[in-house]
Amino acid sequence: MNRFVSTFALSALMMPLAWGGAETASAEAAFTLPQPALTAPVPRPAGAGINLKVLPWAGFHSAVSYTFDDSSPSQIENWPKIKAEHVRSTFYIVPNGSGQSGYETTFKDIVAEGNELGNHTWHHCKAAQLGGADPAGCPGGFSVDAELDKTTDYIKSLGQSDVWTMAYPFGDTGYTDAVKPRFLLARGVFPGLVGASDNTDPYVLPMVGYPGDPNPPGGEDVSVFNADLDRAEAQGKWLIFLLHTLLPTSSNWGLGENVAAVTGSMEHAKSRGMWIDSVVNIGSYWIGERLVEHAAKTESGGVTTWSWTLPPHFPGGRVVRVTVNGGTLSQAGKALAWDPHGYYEVSLDAGSLTWKK
Ligand SMILES: [Zn+2]
Protein backbone atom coordinates (compact mmCIF):
# COMPACT_ATOMS: atom_id res chain seq x y z
CA MET A 1 0.00 0.00 0.00
CA ASN A 2 1.60 3.21 -1.07
CA ARG A 3 0.84 6.35 0.88
CA PHE A 4 0.46 9.75 -0.70
CA VAL A 5 -0.51 13.24 0.27
CA SER A 6 -3.48 14.59 -1.66
CA THR A 7 -3.08 17.52 -4.03
CA PHE A 8 -4.96 19.63 -1.54
CA ALA A 9 -2.63 18.60 1.24
CA LEU A 10 0.43 19.28 -0.86
CA SER A 11 -0.74 22.79 -1.72
CA ALA A 12 -1.27 23.42 1.97
CA LEU A 13 2.26 22.20 2.69
CA MET A 14 3.58 24.73 0.21
CA MET A 15 2.37 27.65 2.28
CA PRO A 16 5.04 30.31 2.41
CA LEU A 17 6.97 30.59 5.60
CA ALA A 18 9.21 33.18 7.05
CA TRP A 19 12.24 31.43 8.56
CA GLY A 20 12.00 32.90 12.00
CA GLY A 21 14.55 31.98 14.61
CA ALA A 22 13.16 30.68 17.84
CA GLU A 23 15.81 30.53 20.55
CA THR A 24 17.47 27.20 21.16
CA ALA A 25 16.49 25.80 24.52
CA SER A 26 16.71 22.17 25.50
CA ALA A 27 13.20 21.64 26.80
CA GLU A 28 12.82 17.92 26.18
CA ALA A 29 11.91 15.71 29.08
CA ALA A 30 14.61 13.37 30.45
CA PHE A 31 14.32 9.86 29.04
CA THR A 32 13.38 6.99 31.30
CA LEU A 33 12.68 3.49 30.05
CA PRO A 34 9.27 2.27 31.22
CA GLN A 35 8.93 -0.83 33.41
CA PRO A 36 6.89 -3.84 32.37
CA ALA A 37 4.23 -4.90 34.87
CA LEU A 38 5.64 -6.77 37.88
CA THR A 39 3.51 -9.73 38.89
CA ALA A 40 5.99 -11.11 41.44
CA PRO A 41 9.60 -10.11 42.17
CA VAL A 42 12.11 -12.21 40.23
CA PRO A 43 15.02 -13.42 42.39
CA ARG A 44 18.57 -12.61 41.29
CA PRO A 45 19.91 -15.55 39.22
CA ALA A 46 22.44 -17.64 41.14
CA GLY A 47 23.11 -20.44 38.65
CA ALA A 48 26.25 -21.51 36.84
CA GLY A 49 27.72 -19.99 33.68
CA ILE A 50 27.02 -16.79 31.81
CA ASN A 51 24.39 -17.19 29.05
CA LEU A 52 24.07 -13.42 28.48
CA LYS A 53 20.71 -12.57 26.91
CA VAL A 54 19.32 -9.18 26.00
CA LEU A 55 15.58 -8.88 26.63
CA PRO A 56 13.76 -7.77 23.47
CA TRP A 57 11.67 -4.61 23.75
CA ALA A 58 13.03 -3.71 27.20
CA GLY A 59 11.27 -6.72 28.77
CA PHE A 60 7.86 -6.03 27.20
CA HIS A 61 6.49 -8.67 24.85
CA SER A 62 5.90 -6.24 21.97
CA ALA A 63 6.11 -2.54 21.12
CA VAL A 64 4.19 0.14 19.25
CA SER A 65 5.04 3.62 17.97
CA TYR A 66 2.48 6.14 16.77
CA THR A 67 3.90 8.36 14.02
CA PHE A 68 2.05 11.48 12.85
CA ASP A 69 3.22 12.86 9.51
CA ASP A 70 3.14 16.33 7.90
CA SER A 71 2.45 18.57 10.98
CA SER A 72 -1.03 19.38 9.69
CA PRO A 73 -3.53 21.75 11.34
CA SER A 74 -5.55 18.68 12.38
CA GLN A 75 -2.67 17.48 14.54
CA ILE A 76 -2.41 20.87 16.24
CA GLU A 77 -6.18 20.89 16.84
CA ASN A 78 -6.25 17.34 18.22
CA TRP A 79 -3.01 17.49 20.22
CA PRO A 80 -4.83 17.97 23.58
CA LYS A 81 -6.59 14.61 23.11
CA ILE A 82 -3.37 12.83 22.16
CA LYS A 83 -1.55 14.55 25.04
CA ALA A 84 -4.16 13.28 27.51
CA GLU A 85 -3.08 9.69 26.77
CA HIS A 86 0.44 10.38 28.19
CA VAL A 87 1.97 8.24 25.45
CA ARG A 88 5.26 9.25 23.80
CA SER A 89 4.83 9.48 20.02
CA THR A 90 6.80 10.72 17.00
CA PHE A 91 5.70 13.68 14.88
CA TYR A 92 7.40 13.88 11.46
CA ILE A 93 7.16 17.58 10.76
CA VAL A 94 7.34 19.73 7.62
CA PRO A 95 8.39 23.18 8.86
CA ASN A 96 7.29 24.91 5.67
CA GLY A 97 3.88 24.81 7.34
CA SER A 98 5.06 26.47 10.55
CA GLY A 99 3.11 29.63 9.77
CA GLN A 100 -0.04 27.79 10.88
CA SER A 101 -1.82 29.09 13.93
CA GLY A 102 -0.49 27.45 17.08
CA TYR A 103 2.27 25.57 15.26
CA GLU A 104 5.33 26.50 17.29
CA THR A 105 3.52 26.54 20.62
CA THR A 106 2.07 23.08 19.98
CA PHE A 107 5.25 21.43 18.75
CA LYS A 108 7.26 22.94 21.61
CA ASP A 109 4.72 21.41 23.99
CA ILE A 110 5.00 18.09 22.16
CA VAL A 111 8.78 18.13 22.76
CA ALA A 112 8.38 19.18 26.39
CA GLU A 113 6.06 16.18 26.96
CA GLY A 114 8.83 13.79 25.93
CA ASN A 115 7.59 13.09 22.40
CA GLU A 116 9.94 13.00 19.45
CA LEU A 117 9.98 15.41 16.54
CA GLY A 118 11.35 13.72 13.44
CA ASN A 119 12.53 15.16 10.13
CA HIS A 120 10.05 14.96 7.23
CA THR A 121 11.96 17.56 5.11
CA TRP A 122 11.17 21.25 4.77
CA HIS A 123 8.94 21.23 1.66
CA HIS A 124 7.76 17.61 1.40
CA CYS A 125 9.00 17.16 -2.16
CA LYS A 126 10.31 14.16 -4.01
CA ALA A 127 14.10 13.92 -3.97
CA ALA A 128 14.30 14.04 -7.79
CA GLN A 129 12.57 17.45 -7.75
CA LEU A 130 15.34 19.01 -5.65
CA GLY A 131 17.91 20.22 -8.09
CA GLY A 132 17.24 17.13 -10.14
CA ALA A 133 15.36 16.36 -13.32
CA ASP A 134 12.24 18.28 -12.32
CA PRO A 135 13.31 21.31 -10.23
CA ALA A 136 10.08 23.14 -11.03
CA GLY A 137 8.17 20.41 -9.18
CA CYS A 138 9.32 21.79 -5.83
CA PRO A 139 9.02 25.55 -5.43
CA GLY A 140 11.26 25.81 -2.38
CA GLY A 141 14.50 25.75 -4.33
CA PHE A 142 16.33 23.88 -1.58
CA SER A 143 18.84 21.10 -2.16
CA VAL A 144 18.29 17.68 -0.60
CA ASP A 145 20.89 18.63 2.04
CA ALA A 146 19.10 21.89 2.86
CA GLU A 147 15.69 20.16 3.05
CA LEU A 148 17.09 17.90 5.77
CA ASP A 149 19.45 20.29 7.58
CA LYS A 150 17.10 23.27 7.83
CA THR A 151 14.39 20.98 9.20
CA THR A 152 16.80 19.56 11.79
CA ASP A 153 17.85 23.09 12.81
CA TYR A 154 14.19 24.09 13.13
CA ILE A 155 13.41 21.07 15.33
CA LYS A 156 16.34 21.94 17.60
CA SER A 157 15.00 25.49 17.84
CA LEU A 158 11.84 24.02 19.38
CA GLY A 159 13.83 22.58 22.30
CA GLN A 160 14.77 19.06 21.16
CA SER A 161 18.49 18.43 21.74
CA ASP A 162 19.02 16.48 18.51
CA VAL A 163 17.11 14.81 15.66
CA TRP A 164 17.61 11.05 15.38
CA THR A 165 14.97 9.80 12.93
CA MET A 166 13.29 10.88 9.70
CA ALA A 167 10.40 9.78 7.48
CA TYR A 168 10.64 9.96 3.69
CA PRO A 169 8.13 12.32 2.03
CA PHE A 170 5.87 10.14 -0.16
CA GLY A 171 8.00 7.26 1.11
CA ASP A 172 10.64 8.40 -1.42
CA THR A 173 13.81 6.47 -0.64
CA GLY A 174 15.64 8.66 -3.17
CA TYR A 175 16.67 10.55 0.00
CA THR A 176 18.46 7.54 1.50
CA ASP A 177 22.05 8.47 0.58
CA ALA A 178 21.63 11.87 2.26
CA VAL A 179 19.70 10.39 5.19
CA LYS A 180 22.18 7.70 6.27
CA PRO A 181 24.98 10.07 7.38
CA ARG A 182 22.49 12.29 9.25
CA PHE A 183 20.15 9.97 11.15
CA LEU A 184 20.02 6.76 13.15
CA LEU A 185 16.75 5.52 11.63
CA ALA A 186 14.29 6.33 8.86
CA ARG A 187 10.70 5.21 8.36
CA GLY A 188 9.36 4.23 4.95
CA VAL A 189 5.83 3.42 3.84
CA PHE A 190 5.97 -0.31 3.18
CA PRO A 191 3.62 -2.40 5.32
CA GLY A 192 5.18 -4.63 7.94
CA LEU A 193 6.30 -5.19 11.52
CA VAL A 194 9.83 -5.19 12.99
CA GLY A 195 11.17 -8.29 14.76
CA ALA A 196 13.63 -7.95 17.64
CA SER A 197 16.41 -9.83 15.86
CA ASP A 198 15.32 -9.74 12.23
CA ASN A 199 17.16 -8.08 9.34
CA THR A 200 14.86 -5.06 8.91
CA ASP A 201 16.72 -2.17 7.26
CA PRO A 202 16.97 0.62 9.88
CA TYR A 203 16.76 3.15 7.03
CA VAL A 204 13.47 1.76 5.67
CA LEU A 205 11.46 0.90 8.76
CA PRO A 206 8.06 -0.55 7.78
CA MET A 207 4.73 0.75 8.99
CA VAL A 208 1.04 -0.05 9.39
CA GLY A 209 -1.33 2.48 7.81
CA TYR A 210 -4.87 2.54 6.49
CA PRO A 211 -6.76 4.30 3.67
CA GLY A 212 -8.62 6.54 6.12
CA ASP A 213 -11.40 8.98 5.34
CA PRO A 214 -13.40 8.99 3.04
CA ASN A 215 -13.02 5.24 2.61
CA PRO A 216 -14.34 4.44 5.15
CA PRO A 217 -16.05 7.77 5.99
CA GLY A 218 -14.50 9.20 9.15
CA GLY A 219 -11.63 6.72 9.05
CA GLU A 220 -11.15 3.19 10.37
CA ASP A 221 -12.97 1.84 13.38
CA VAL A 222 -10.81 1.41 16.50
CA SER A 223 -11.21 -2.37 16.08
CA VAL A 224 -9.02 -2.18 12.94
CA PHE A 225 -6.17 -0.57 14.92
CA ASN A 226 -6.68 -3.02 17.77
CA ALA A 227 -6.50 -6.05 15.48
CA ASP A 228 -3.05 -4.93 14.29
CA LEU A 229 -1.94 -4.28 17.87
CA ASP A 230 -3.06 -7.82 18.75
CA ARG A 231 -1.13 -9.17 15.77
CA ALA A 232 2.08 -7.39 16.89
CA GLU A 233 1.59 -8.60 20.45
CA ALA A 234 1.02 -12.19 19.29
CA GLN A 235 4.19 -12.08 17.17
CA GLY A 236 6.29 -10.19 19.76
CA LYS A 237 7.11 -7.46 17.24
CA TRP A 238 7.30 -3.65 16.93
CA LEU A 239 4.40 -1.98 15.11
CA ILE A 240 4.81 1.55 13.75
CA PHE A 241 1.49 3.23 12.96
CA LEU A 242 1.56 5.89 10.21
CA LEU A 243 -1.10 8.56 10.67
CA HIS A 244 -1.85 11.73 8.72
CA THR A 245 -4.95 13.89 9.30
CA LEU A 246 -6.72 13.52 12.65
CA LEU A 247 -10.50 14.00 12.60
CA PRO A 248 -12.47 16.04 13.38
CA THR A 249 -10.61 19.00 11.91
CA SER A 250 -11.25 22.37 10.33
CA SER A 251 -8.64 21.59 7.64
CA ASN A 252 -8.78 18.09 6.16
CA TRP A 253 -5.52 17.19 4.38
CA GLY A 254 -6.74 13.67 3.57
CA LEU A 255 -6.12 10.12 4.82
CA GLY A 256 -8.00 11.05 7.99
CA GLU A 257 -8.49 8.87 11.05
CA ASN A 258 -10.77 9.74 13.94
CA VAL A 259 -8.70 10.85 16.93
CA ALA A 260 -11.02 8.78 19.14
CA ALA A 261 -10.01 5.63 17.26
CA VAL A 262 -6.34 6.56 17.71
CA THR A 263 -6.64 7.25 21.43
CA GLY A 264 -8.89 4.19 21.84
CA SER A 265 -6.17 2.05 20.30
CA MET A 266 -3.61 3.60 22.67
CA GLU A 267 -5.84 2.46 25.55
CA HIS A 268 -5.97 -1.01 24.00
CA ALA A 269 -2.16 -1.15 23.69
CA LYS A 270 -1.88 -0.15 27.36
CA SER A 271 -4.35 -2.88 28.34
CA ARG A 272 -2.24 -5.46 26.48
CA GLY A 273 0.88 -4.32 28.35
CA MET A 274 2.69 -3.27 25.16
CA TRP A 275 5.64 -0.85 25.19
CA ILE A 276 4.26 2.34 23.63
CA ASP A 277 6.98 4.86 22.77
CA SER A 278 8.54 7.06 20.10
CA VAL A 279 10.52 5.72 17.14
CA VAL A 280 13.85 6.91 18.61
CA ASN A 281 13.15 5.34 21.99
CA ILE A 282 12.07 1.92 20.73
CA GLY A 283 14.40 2.01 17.72
CA SER A 284 17.52 2.80 19.75
CA TYR A 285 16.70 -0.10 22.09
CA TRP A 286 16.26 -2.35 19.05
CA ILE A 287 19.71 -1.29 17.76
CA GLY A 288 21.26 -1.52 21.23
CA GLU A 289 20.02 -5.07 21.66
CA ARG A 290 21.75 -6.16 18.48
CA LEU A 291 24.95 -4.26 19.42
CA VAL A 292 25.29 -6.13 22.71
CA GLU A 293 24.25 -9.47 21.22
CA HIS A 294 26.97 -9.13 18.58
CA ALA A 295 29.56 -7.41 20.80
CA ALA A 296 33.20 -8.49 20.60
CA LYS A 297 33.86 -10.93 23.47
CA THR A 298 37.14 -11.66 25.28
CA GLU A 299 37.88 -14.00 28.19
CA SER A 300 40.85 -13.71 30.55
CA GLY A 301 41.42 -15.10 34.05
CA GLY A 302 37.76 -15.98 34.60
CA VAL A 303 36.57 -12.55 33.47
CA THR A 304 34.52 -12.19 30.29
CA THR A 305 34.31 -8.76 28.63
CA TRP A 306 32.03 -7.60 25.84
CA SER A 307 32.79 -4.35 23.94
CA TRP A 308 30.80 -2.36 21.41
CA THR A 309 30.81 1.01 19.68
CA LEU A 310 27.62 3.04 19.35
CA PRO A 311 26.74 4.09 15.81
CA PRO A 312 26.66 7.80 14.89
CA HIS A 313 23.52 9.67 16.00
CA PHE A 314 22.79 7.19 18.77
CA PRO A 315 21.03 9.04 21.64
CA GLY A 316 22.85 9.25 24.96
CA GLY A 317 21.80 7.77 28.29
CA ARG A 318 20.33 4.57 26.88
CA VAL A 319 20.30 1.08 28.40
CA VAL A 320 19.43 -2.47 27.43
CA ARG A 321 18.06 -5.01 29.89
CA VAL A 322 19.88 -8.34 30.17
CA THR A 323 19.86 -11.61 32.07
CA VAL A 324 22.64 -14.08 32.91
CA ASN A 325 22.54 -17.50 34.58
CA GLY A 326 24.49 -16.22 37.58
CA GLY A 327 27.67 -14.43 38.62
CA THR A 328 28.28 -10.67 38.68
CA LEU A 329 27.97 -8.16 35.85
CA SER A 330 29.94 -4.91 36.08
CA GLN A 331 30.50 -1.72 34.12
CA ALA A 332 33.34 0.71 34.82
CA GLY A 333 34.33 -1.37 37.84
CA LYS A 334 30.91 -1.17 39.47
CA ALA A 335 28.63 -4.19 39.95
CA LEU A 336 25.21 -3.83 38.33
CA ALA A 337 22.18 -4.07 40.58
CA TRP A 338 19.59 -6.76 39.87
CA ASP A 339 16.13 -5.35 39.15
CA PRO A 340 13.36 -7.56 40.58
CA HIS A 341 11.42 -7.03 37.33
CA GLY A 342 13.88 -9.63 36.05
CA TYR A 343 16.96 -7.96 34.56
CA TYR A 344 20.18 -6.00 34.89
CA GLU A 345 20.26 -2.62 33.11
CA VAL A 346 23.37 -2.20 30.97
CA SER A 347 24.49 1.32 30.01
CA LEU A 348 25.13 1.53 26.28
CA ASP A 349 27.27 4.68 26.64
CA ALA A 350 29.77 2.64 28.71
CA GLY A 351 30.72 0.60 25.63
CA SER A 352 31.69 -2.50 27.59
CA LEU A 353 30.37 -5.03 30.09
CA THR A 354 32.24 -7.57 32.23
CA TRP A 355 31.18 -10.80 33.92
CA LYS A 356 32.87 -12.87 36.59
CA LYS A 357 31.72 -15.76 38.76
ZN1 LIG B 1 4.23 13.18 4.46
Boltz pocket constraint, residues with backbone or C-beta under 6 A from the ligand:
constraints:
  - pocket:
      binder: B
      contacts: [[A, 5], [A, 69], [A, 70], [A, 120], [A, 124], [A, 168], [A, 169], [A, 170]]
      max_distance: 6.0
